[in-house]
Amino acid sequence: MAFEGLSEKLQGVFKKLKGKGVLTEADINEAMREVKLALLEADVNFKVVKEFVADVKEKSLGQDVLESLTPAQQVIKIVNDELVALMGGTNSRLTYSPKGFTVLLMVGLQGTGKTTTCGKLAAYLKKNGKKPMMAACDIYRPAAIDQLEIVGRSVDVPVFTMRDCRQADVIAEAAMKEAEYKGHDVLIVDTAGRLHIDEELMEELVRIKQRIKPHEILLVVDAMTGQDAVNAAQSFNDTLGIDGIVMTKLDGDSRGGAALSVKSVTGKPIKFIGMGEKLDALEPFHPERMASRILGMGDMMTLIEKAQENFDEQKAAELEKKMKKNEFTLEDFLEQFGQIRNMGGLGKILDMLPGMGGKVSDTELDQGEKEFKSMEAIIQSMTRQERKDPSVLNASRRRRIAAGAGVTVNKVNNLIKRYEEAKKMMKQFTGGPKHKRKRMFRGF
């Protein structure tokens, strides 16, 4: 999970501070030394770490902090505020053209996930009411055009191509005219990457920039490359002038040094983060929410937004009616697993709950996901009658279901027990006050 190592170490530092009723300058110095080591181990840029620790230390040694009733909490608040500032302060949104047609130029090194990110961004824009088109301007990498077309079909967004043309800037200009003519309001231009920054790459990107005059140039970087991503961002910004950063694979980077360094080094904000391989796994970057996750305080706003995205009002109303009539079936129980999966899986949900970030090991998460799959297999091995009326599940039926799902009879029994417990719990919600029911069925 993102920032797992850093989060664990910082929470350890603050736990020590909370154990002391009064903080001395020596306590603050020791805590800042540990914070500094934690940030360096997380591959945060050395200059960034030095400035960050100095700022936190100066503010933490203020009399209003040391003499307060809860000095440890004051220090944690200072660290939180400084982390937010380090990552950009506030969410930085895309800039759209006031004329109604916006061009986004996507750049980056090879292997950062740029082409897939174009598709993710197109899906995000569609979900937010835009009508995007993508342009295939990578004329070097074998099958690059085919890959973008496959991605385009997956998100149902058209892709402009000129397979016989060997001038990327010409293709980009033609795509811009085509997109505007066909009534699209955003054009996402996918460009060629290189294994390293070179003059030829930059000259081509400069030509494209001059010809199509994009409203935003977004640099795609791989979070897992750490400070190499920060160095790439600085080079692209110096030569091309970027407007924002899309950081991919942040969910697979347990250190997070690039995300904490890039804004301070380049002056350019992270606008989006990639949190998975699926084409809907692109999120706007919120510094305050990420800081909260790092410090183990969760990210309830993102969790609520994800729940709302996956919320079906009609299905929720139907489920509430079933609960009132005591008709909650194993099919409904199975559907709840699908809801969790649509929200990003068990691991991502736990990561957003206060106090849970980094608390659950990868082994425990894997075990939890296996349990989900096992329960799905058991329910899918039942007949329609058995799913609707579990009371018919006698010993012989349970043995048959266990064999069909490839599990033990004990697993089948455990599932039925969990289902009955969930049914009782949900019945309590539907029987309670109206505001409780609303909260239950509307995603927190």
DRENMAR-630431 format. One record per residue (C-alpha): residue in one letter; x, z, y. Coordinates in steps of 0.05 Angstrom, whole numbers, padded with zeros to 5 digits, always signed. Layout:
BEGIN
AXZY;...
END
This chain:
BEGIN
M+00000+00000+00000;A+00021-00013+00072;F+00067+00041+00102;E+00061+00083+00039;G+00133+00109+00041;L+00133+00122+00116;S+00064+00155+00114;E+00085+00202+00059;K+00148+00224+00096;L+00115+00234+00163;Q+00059+00274+00133;G+00112+00318+00100;V+00145+00330+00168;F+00078+00350+00200;K+00061+00395+00141;K+00123+00436+00156;L+00105+00440+00230;K+00034+00463+00215;G+00063+00520+00174;K+00094+00550+00237;G+00050+00586+00286;V+00099+00578+00344;L+00146+00518+00353;T+00216+00525+00382;E+00261+00471+00409;A+00301+00476+00344;D+00237+00462+00304;I+00223+00400+00346;N+00295+00375+00339;E+00292+00383+00263;A+00225+00348+00259;M+00250+00290+00303;R+00312+00282+00259;E+00267+00274+00198;V+00221+00226+00236;K+00281+00185+00255;L+00306+00181+00183;A+00236+00163+00159;L+00230+00106+00209;L+00299+00079+00192;E+00284+00081+00118;A+00220+00043+00133;D+00266-00012+00162;V+00244-00003+00234;N+00292-00034+00285;F+00346+00017+00303;K+00337+00010+00379;V+00262+00017+00371;V+00272+00081+00330;K+00320+00110+00381;E+00272+00099+00439;F+00211+00122+00399;V+00244+00188+00378;A+00270+00201+00448;D+00201+00191+00479;V+00166+00235+00427;K+00219+00290+00433;E+00215+00291+00510;K+00139+00298+00509;S+00139+00348+00451;L+00186+00395+00489;G+00138+00401+00548;Q+00114+00471+00563;D+00041+00452+00554;V+00057+00434+00482;L+00102+00491+00462;E+00055+00543+00493;S-00010+00513+00466;L-00051+00547+00412;T-00038+00490+00363;P+00031+00462+00381;A+00038+00425+00314;Q-00027+00387+00327;Q-00003+00369+00397;V+00061+00340+00368;I+00021+00300+00317;K-00022+00273+00374;I+00040+00253+00413;V+00069+00216+00352;N+00001+00182+00342;D-00002+00159+00414;E+00070+00134+00413;L+00057+00096+00348;V-00004+00063+00379;A+00037+00043+00441;L+00094+00018+00397;M+00047-00030+00361;G+00015-00057+00424;G-00033-00005+00449;T-00098-00041+00437;N-00126-00097+00394;S-00101-00164+00421;R-00155-00217+00414;L-00148-00293+00409;T-00154-00330+00474;Y-00205-00386+00474;S-00208-00444+00522;P-00261-00437+00577;K-00276-00511+00567;G-00303-00496+00497;F-00249-00530+00455;T-00190-00488+00432;V-00125-00510+00398;L-00085-00460+00356;L-00015-00481+00336;M+00009-00445+00273;V+00085-00440+00265;G+00134-00403+00220;L+00188-00406+00167;Q+00175-00433+00098;G+00147-00383+00048;T+00110-00339+00098;G+00041-00361+00074;K+00028-00404+00135;T-00018-00456+00102;T-00059-00404+00067;T-00063-00365+00132;C-00092-00427+00167;G-00149-00424+00116;K-00158-00349+00125;L-00161-00358+00200;A-00211-00415+00193;A-00255-00371+00149;Y-00250-00314+00199;L-00269-00360+00257;K-00328-00388+00218;K-00353-00318+00204;N-00350-00304+00278;G-00392-00364+00299;K-00339-00417+00310;K-00337-00487+00281;P-00263-00498+00263;M-00225-00558+00237;M-00154-00557+00208;A-00100-00609+00218;A-00046-00623+00165;C+00019-00633+00205;D+00069-00612+00152;I+00098-00681+00135;Y+00158-00656+00095;R+00138-00606+00041;P+00113-00640-00023;A+00038-00630-00032;A+00031-00591+00034;I-00027-00636+00055;D-00060-00628-00013;Q-00052-00552-00008;L-00086-00550+00060;E-00143-00594+00034;I-00154-00548-00025;V-00155-00488+00022;G-00202-00525+00068;R-00251-00539+00011;S-00248-00466-00009;V-00270-00442+00060;D-00314-00504+00073;V-00274-00527+00134;P-00255-00600+00144;V-00181-00620+00145;F-00154-00678+00186;T-00099-00718+00153;M-00057-00781+00167;R-00017-00788+00103;D+00021-00850+00124;C+00044-00823+00192;R+00113-00790+00196;Q+00105-00762+00266;A+00075-00692+00267;D+00060-00693+00342;V+00022-00759+00335;I-00020-00729+00278;A-00035-00667+00319;E-00059-00707+00379;A-00103-00751+00335;A-00132-00689+00302;M-00148-00659+00369;K-00187-00721+00391;E-00223-00725+00324;A-00242-00651+00324;E-00269-00654+00395;Y-00307-00719+00380;K-00340-00688+00319;G-00363-00626+00356;H-00313-00574+00330;D-00295-00519+00378;V-00228-00497+00347;L-00171-00538+00318;I-00120-00501+00274;V-00055-00541+00269;D-00013-00528+00207;T+00060-00546+00217;A+00122-00553+00174;G+00166-00493+00160;R+00239-00489+00142;L+00279-00441+00100;H+00315-00421+00164;I+00308-00435+00238;D+00343-00500+00257;E+00344-00548+00317;E+00305-00602+00281;L+00247-00555+00266;M+00245-00528+00337;E+00249-00597+00369;E+00190-00621+00328;L+00149-00560+00347;V+00167-00569+00420;R+00143-00642+00416;I+00077-00620+00385;K+00069-00566+00438;Q+00081-00616+00495;R+00033-00666+00466;I-00028-00622+00449;K-00016-00563+00497;P-00044-00509+00450;H-00082-00451+00479;E-00045-00404+00432;I+00017-00410+00389;L+00013-00361+00330;L+00075-00345+00290;V+00064-00328+00217;V+00115-00278+00189;D+00122-00244+00122;A+00119-00168+00129;M+00160-00158+00066;T+00221-00191+00097;G+00228-00132+00145;Q+00276-00142+00203;D+00286-00215+00184;A+00214-00225+00205;V+00229-00191+00272;N+00291-00235+00282;A+00250-00297+00266;A+00197-00276+00316;Q+00249-00267+00370;S+00281-00335+00357;F+00214-00372+00357;N+00193-00336+00420;D+00258-00352+00456;T+00255-00426+00439;L+00181-00442+00435;G+00144-00386+00469;I+00094-00354+00422;D+00029-00319+00441;G+00019-00274+00381;I+00038-00258+00310;V+00001-00262+00244;M+00035-00215+00195;T+00022-00233+00122;K+00031-00191+00059;L+00026-00125+00097;D-00012-00096+00038;G+00049-00107-00006;D+00100-00077+00042;S+00106-00002+00031;R+00156+00005+00088;G+00123-00029+00147;G+00185-00035+00191;A+00168-00105+00216;A+00099-00085+00240;L+00128-00026+00278;S+00185-00065+00310;V+00160-00134+00327;K+00119-00119+00390;S+00175-00077+00421;V+00229-00129+00406;T+00191-00193+00425;G+00138-00167+00473;K+00086-00206+00433;P+00028-00172+00398;I+00008-00175+00326;K-00061-00207+00327;F-00078-00210+00253;I-00053-00180+00188;G-00059-00208+00118;M-00082-00153+00070;G-00089-00192+00005;E-00088-00260-00028;K-00162-00277-00021;L-00182-00323+00035;D-00224-00269+00068;A-00165-00219+00069;L-00147-00229+00142;E-00161-00173+00191;P-00153-00166+00267;F-00096-00118+00280;H-00117-00052+00312;P-00056-00010+00331;E-00096+00054+00337;R-00127+00045+00268;M-00060+00030+00236;A-00028+00091+00269;S-00085+00133+00241;R-00072+00105+00171;I+00003+00119+00176;L-00010+00192+00195;G-00059+00201+00137;M-00120+00206+00182;G-00154+00146+00151;D-00188+00086+00183;M-00262+00099+00181;M-00278+00044+00232;T-00250-00011+00188;L-00283+00019+00127;I-00350+00019+00163;E-00340-00052+00186;K-00324-00075+00115;A-00386-00039+00089;Q-00429-00073+00142;E-00399-00141+00125;N-00419-00132+00052;F-00485-00099+00067;D-00548-00137+00046;E-00608-00106+00081;Q-00658-00136+00033;K-00620-00111-00028;A-00613-00043+00003;A-00688-00039+00015;E-00701-00060-00057;L-00652-00008-00083;E-00685+00047-00042;K-00753+00028-00070;K-00725+00030-00141;M-00695+00099-00128;K-00762+00126-00103;K-00796+00100-00166;N-00739+00124-00210;E-00724+00052-00231;F-00649+00051-00216;T-00621+00012-00276;L-00552-00002-00305;E-00557-00071-00274;D-00561-00037-00205;F-00503+00008-00226;L-00462-00054-00243;E-00479-00085-00175;Q-00449-00025-00140;F-00381-00040-00173;G-00386-00110-00144;Q-00397-00080-00074;I-00333-00040-00080;R-00294-00101-00103;N-00321-00141-00044;M-00296-00087+00003;G-00225-00098-00022;G-00222-00055-00084;L-00214+00019-00098;G-00143+00023-00070;K-00161-00005-00002;I-00221+00039+00005;L-00181+00102-00011;D-00127+00080+00038;M-00179+00082+00094;L-00207+00150+00077;P-00179+00209+00118;G-00127+00248+00078;M-00124+00197+00022;G-00073+00146+00048;G-00014+00148+00001;K-00043+00207-00038;V-00063+00165-00098;S-00007+00134-00137;D-00005+00060-00158;T-00011+00084-00230;E-00075+00123-00214;L-00103+00064-00176;D-00088+00017-00234;Q-00123+00066-00280;G-00183+00068-00234;E-00188-00008-00232;K-00183-00011-00308;E-00239+00040-00312;F-00282-00005-00268;K-00268-00066-00312;S-00282-00026-00374;M-00350-00002-00347;E-00367-00073-00327;A-00351-00098-00397;I-00394-00044-00428;I-00455-00060-00385;Q-00445-00135-00396;S-00445-00123-00471;M-00515-00094-00468;T-00580-00133-00475;R-00625-00141-00415;Q-00673-00089-00445;E-00616-00039-00454;R-00593-00047-00382;K-00663-00036-00355;D-00680+00022-00401;P-00618+00060-00425;S-00662+00110-00462;V-00665+00060-00520;L-00590+00066-00531;N-00587+00101-00598;A-00523+00111-00639;S-00524+00043-00673;R-00535+00006-00608;R-00478+00044-00575;R-00431+00025-00632;R-00450-00048-00624;I-00439-00045-00549;A-00371-00011-00558;A-00349-00065-00607;G-00372-00120-00559;A-00335-00090-00500;G-00273-00073-00540;V-00277+00002-00525;T-00293+00066-00562;V-00363+00095-00569;N-00339+00154-00527;K-00327+00106-00469;V-00399+00081-00475;N-00424+00153-00476;N-00383+00169-00414;L-00411+00110-00376;I-00483+00130-00392;K-00467+00201-00368;R-00438+00174-00302;Y-00498+00129-00293;E-00546+00188-00302;E-00505+00230-00252;A-00506+00173-00201;K-00580+00165-00211;K-00593+00239-00197;M-00548+00238-00135;M-00581+00176-00105;K-00650+00205-00120;Q-00632+00265-00077;F-00614+00219-00018;T-00680+00180-00023;G-00719+00245-00027;G-00686+00275+00035;P-00695+00264+00110;K-00702+00194+00136;H-00634+00193+00172;K-00599+00211+00107;R-00631+00152+00071;K-00611+00105+00127;R-00538+00128+00123;M-00537+00121+00047;F-00562+00049+00047;R-00527+00024+00109;G-00455+00035+00091;F-00435+00103+00115;
END
